[in-house]
Amino acid sequence: MTRVHDLAHARAGDKGNTSNIVVVAYDAAGWEQLRRDLTAERVAATFAAIGAGPVTRYELPRLAALNFVIENALGGGVSRSLSIDPHGKSLSALMLTIDLPDTE
């Protein structure tokens, strides 16, 4: 089984109640698999457990990166959330655990 962390690293940011997570591939092969398999729908399914969504995916091919904008992911935002991680920095770790189909 391949997980996102096998192919890339990630970094999260926040604005209000929206999390922004960029996933950057380690190499060209990883970029191709991420581009094909790390869909907005797959990310939305993973983040649904925290009540997040909708999810919008942006491709940044020159950086071999995908940027995901995940709305409603921060419990109301930094100044309203009771979360121990109100900025959502740990959400990039959740992104890295997503299982992807194995390629042949």
N, C-alpha and C positions, 0 to 999 in steps of 0.2 A: 504494500500500500504506500502510495506517495502522499505526503502532506505538503502543504504550502512551504513549511520551514525547510523542506529538503531542496527547494528550488529558489528561495528568495528570503529577503529580510523585509521588515515592515516598520513603519513609523506612524504614529497617530498624532492628530492635532484636534482642536475643538473650536467651535464657535457657537455659543449659546447651547442649544440642545442637540446640536449636530456634530457627529464625529467624522473626521476625515482621516482615512487610513490609506497610505500609499504602500504598495507591495512592489519591491524592486528585485528583478531576477538576477541571479548570480551569473548566468551565461545565456547564450542564444537559445540553447535547447530548452532551458527552463522558461525563458520568455515565451517561446512558442506554446509550451504546455499551459502555462498560466493564461495566456491570451485565449486559448481554446477552452479551457476547463474551469477557470475561476470566474464564473459568471455572477452577475448581480443577483440572480435567483438563488444560486448556491450560497452566496454571502448572506442574503436575506434570511434564508432558512436557518443558518447558523446563529444569526443575531436575533431571531424571533423570540428566543427564550428570555431576552431582556426587554422585549416589547419594542424593539427597534424596527424602523422601516418608514418609508420606502428606502431602497438602496439604488443609487445611480453610479454606474461605472464609467470612467473615462480612461482611454488608452493614451499612453505617452510612449510611442514606439522608439523615439530617439534616446529615451532613458531606459528602455526595456522595463517599463513600469506600468502598473494599473493604479488608478486613484479611485477609491470608493468613498462616496459621500453617503453617510448613513444617518438619516434623520431620526429623531426621537430616541437617541441612543444613550443620553446622559442624564436621565432622570429629571429632566427639567432644566439642566444646565448647571454650571459651576456654582452659581450663587443660590440655587434652589435645591440641589441634590443633597440627599443625606448619605450618598455613597462615600466609601472611604477613598475612592478614586474618582472625584468629580470631573476631572479633566478627561477621563477615559483612556489614559495612557496604556492601561493593561489590555484594552481592546485589541491592540495590535498583536498581543500574544494569542488571543482567541482567534484572530484571523490566521495566524501561522499554524493552528491546529487543524484547519479544514482539510478533510480527506479529498483527494482528487483521484480520478480513474487512472489506473496504470496504463502506460503506453507500451506498445510492442516494439 
